Amino acid sequence: MDHVSTVYLREYKQKKEVRITSSAKPKIESKVIEKWQFLLNTLAKMVNVPSALIMQLQKESIQVFLKSEGEDNPYEVGEEAPLIYGLYCETVIGTQHPLLIPDARKIPIWAENNPDVDINMISYLGFPINWPDGEVFGTVCILDKKENHYSDLMIDFLNQMKLHIESDLKILNYNVELEEKNKMLEALNATKTKFLSLISHDVRGKVGVLDQFLQLILTNYNSIDKQNLKSIIESLSNSASSAYQLLIELLSWSKNDLMQLEPELKQVDLKELVKELIVFFKDVLNAKKLHTIQEYNTSQLICLIDPNILKTALRNIVSNAIKASDEGGMIKIRILSNEKNLIIEVEDTGKGMSQETIQNLFSSNLKGSSYSESVNASAGVGLILSKDLLTKINSTIEVESTLGIGSLFRIKIPVLSQE
């Protein structure tokens, strides 16, 4: 593992793996380093020892992270010792307990093959330093060139410094987590904004049809015979019911799932879904005299998918195809499959797009693109969100288009086991 180190516990004659500072951890800020430096200098003076250190454990070595600034301190910042000796700090890290050695020369296990004794640092007192999640940072310790049993006051002072350092690490880590959560909230708010834009896009279309029917009735009330009036009212009722059902579905989905955006997979009959789409857009299609063609070139029409996500993406694509089409045009919805995917294609005979527009179609900046101009301002936002939503169900969206001929949007849904 990349973030694991092996320390040697000299007294126990055994090795132990420990988790070390991972790349996800924040850098120690300069103001924190300045504070720690002040504490080390104060500690060394109060305890009257030549060396107070903060050590950091690396994968294959232990390094002097900071040192007290006295002239007789033999250690240097950045100095490293390989993890082959079973140093004092290795035992502190491995046992996660403080270590007190009054005089290493008098303890056989510590007297031999000890780089600290070689430079006459014979007494040691150290405490472990850890990140909040248990990853090891290193140790804080003091060393002396003479035998030193260290008083209870000294031991307590060093322990308080350990706790203070760990508190700083906790704050640094919390700040990073807070920054990450703020980024997630910003992304979520952006998604929510786009989602609400798409809701308004769908609902506005249905309400617009209702308004047109009501205006038609009011304008021609005296000249409309009962049979025609009944037909208009039936269409009005169907459109109102459709708009109501759409609003219930979208608001329910927004309330329950938008914050998590976790797909809820269900078995969906794509043929029935396409029929629902045609019914949903029936009035708009009739108003523009658009012909619809449905093709099913596969027997595999049941898929495991989140129906709300797929419906939302398809409604937006079909709606844009209708708006891009001239009166009397054609919209074809085709379902086919291959070994890996179920494929839904929506093809129109509208104005089409240039290759430049296609390349930028799903970017956040669509201002001035011929497609968004030919449809409406919400088209780009809706397509961006549709792509984002489809990504959550491991599906993709592709576009083919030719100016003056039309566009084809293709959704690829991976074939999942229904067991």
C-alpha positions, 0 to 999 in steps of 0.5 A, a space after each residue: 500500500 502506498 500510504 503504509 510504513 513499517 517500523 521496527 519495535 526494538 524492545 519487542 523485536 518485531 515489525 509493525 505496519 502503520 498508516 502514514 500521512 496520505 496525499 489527501 492530507 493538507 500541507 502544514 501551513 506556514 503560520 502553523 509551522 511558525 507556531 510549532 517552532 515557537 513551542 519547540 523553542 519554548 519547550 527546549 528552554 523550559 526543560 533545559 535540553 539541547 533538542 526538541 523535535 517534531 518528527 514526520 514518518 515517511 514510507 521508508 524513513 523518519 524525517 526531522 520536520 522541525 527542531 528547536 533552534 538552540 546552537 547545541 542541537 545536533 539535528 537538522 530540519 530535513 535530516 532523515 534516518 532509514 527505518 532499519 535501526 528501530 529508533 526511539 520514535 519508531 517504538 513510539 509510533 508502533 506502540 502509540 504510547 509515550 516512551 521514556 528512556 533516561 539513559 540508553 547506554 544503561 539499557 542493552 537493547 538501546 545501547 547498540 546500533 543506535 544512531 542517537 547514542 552515536 551522537 551522544 543523545 542518550 536520553 529520550 522522551 517522546 509522544 506519538 502525533 496522529 491525524 484525526 483519522 488515525 494516520 500517523 504524522 510522527 512524534 514530538 520528542 525531546 533528547 538530552 546528552 545526559 541522563 535525564 528521568 524527566 519530571 512529571 511536569 516535563 512529561 505533562 508539558 510534552 503531552 500537552 504539546 502533542 495534544 496541541 499539535 494534533 488539534 492543529 492537524 484536526 483543524 487543518 484537516 477540517 478546513 480541507 473537508 469543509 472546502 471539499 464540502 463547499 465545492 460539492 454544495 456549489 456543484 449541487 446548487 448548480 445542478 439544482 439550478 439546471 434541474 429547476 430550469 429544465 422543470 420550468 422548460 417542460 412545465 412551461 410547454 404544457 402550460 403554454 398549450 393550455 393557454 393557447 386552447 383557452 385563448 382559442 375558446 375565448 376568441 371563437 366561443 360564439 362560433 364554435 359548435 358543440 362538437 368542436 367545443 367538446 373536442 377542444 375541451 377534451 384536448 384541454 383536459 388531456 393537456 392539463 392532466 399531462 401537465 399535472 402528472 409531469 409536475 407531480 413526477 418532477 417535484 416528487 423526484 426533486 424532493 426525494 432524490 435530487 440532493 443525493 442524485 442516486 439512481 433508482 433502477 427499475 424495469 422500464 418498457 421502452 416501447 411504452 415510454 415512447 408512447 408516453 412521450 408521443 402522448 405528452 407532446 401530442 398537442 404541440 406536434 399537432 399544432 406544428 403539423 409534425 409527423 412522428 414515426 416510431 421504429 423498433 428494430 430490436 426485440 429487447 425493449 425492457 431495460 433496467 434503468 431509472 425511469 425519471 432520469 431517462 424520461 427527463 432526458 428524452 423529454 428535453 431532446 424531443 422538445 428541442 427537436 420539435 422546436 427546431 423543426 419547421 411546420 410539416 416536418 418529421 420526428 422519428 424515434 427509433 429503438 435498436 440494440 447491440 451486444 452492449 447497449 440499448 439505443 434510443 435515437 431521436 431524429 428530426 428534419 429541423 434546421 440542423 447544426 454546424 460541427 462547431 455547434 455540435 462540439 460545444 453543445 454540451 459545454 456550459 457556454 452556449 451563447 450565440 450557438 446556432 442551435 440554442 438560437 434556433 430553439 430557445 435559451 433553455 435548450 442548452 441548459 437542458 441538454 447539459 443537464 440531460 447529459 449529466 443525468 444520463 451519466 449517472 445511469 452510465 448512459 451516454 448521449 451522442 449527436 449527429 447533425 447537418 445544417 439544413 437537414 436535421 439532427 439525430 440524438 442517440 442515447 446509449 444505455 448499457 445492458 444490465 442484468 435484471 436479476 
